[in-house]
């Protein structure tokens, strides 16, 4: 489903919350552009990249969200 269809589908089924899974936050921005009346919960999960023994997280996950939940 595209970013325009998601808010329309949520209105049709009277959803209370939109959950967006993204690696960069861009998908949540596209959904928010249509200003749906229900809140949007964005789950930003960065890519884990391995370079031999070194591991790093890749993706724009810093600064893309209003609130953060660290696990």
FENMOJO-V744350 format. One record per run of one state. SS is the DSSP state (alpha for helix, beta for strand, coil for the rest). FROM is the first residue (numbers start at 1). TO is the last residue. Records with the same first field share a line. If there is no record, write none. Layout:
BEGIN
SS = FROM-TO / FROM-TO
END
This chain:
BEGIN
coil = 1-2 / 13-16 / 23-25 / 33-38 / 45-46 / 52-53 / 59-71
alpha = 3-12 / 26-32
beta = 17-22 / 39-44 / 47-51 / 54-58
END
